[in-house]
Amino acid sequence: MKKRGFNLSWGGSAVRKSQSAKSVEISRAVCLTPFHYGVAYLIKRVYRKLNLAGLAVGAVIPDIEAPIAIAYLIWIRGISLQSVLTEINPRTFYVLHVPLYGIPLATGLGVLAVVAVYRPVVMRMLRMKAVPEELTLSPNLVVSVFVGVVSHLLVDALHHSYNPLLKPFYTGSVDVLVLFGNQPLADLIVQTVCAALTIAVVVMELLKGREGLRRLALGW
Ligand SMILES: [Zn+2]
């Protein structure tokens, strides 16, 4: 079902894509989410006092709204999946990707996710009986989730086709951070670098065995 007189179109940038290219972009964007972990790990390498669990969860939590936005469009707005994949950009409905209110909101959600989800999963995975210090609520955890969220929004702004950086004051896409001003090229570069970085650190740590798994989940 098409909605008329309602600005749901893609991007707003000069880039005009074919429908199949738009579909590919959605699937790519979804695929990138776990690869934000590599950036979180890198930040931990540089700022060792930060909490890797917080950084990692903060670096992926904003994308929790991607399936929610798509479900909202299909089930609440009654728009077909076909239209969602080809004509409508779910990103125009994003909240957590809007810096002004998305950063504090995603930080709060991220802290909650560390304590309520990440903690039991990691403790079970690492067969821990006592709650490790890294997974207890602390100012450092909150700051680390915050930094992770900011890193996510920054990485996205380097290559996304729709960047609501100035919402709610300006609803168009602010593409000043898109690499080389060339969104498809930026997309390719950022996805490749983030994927290579994440795969490299995960493999490097897992080669250390159980200790590597602990380092990946909780840091060092
Ligand atoms: Zn994102």
Residues whose N, C-alpha, C, O or C-beta is under 5 A from the ligand:
A	BS01	ZN	P62 D63 D156
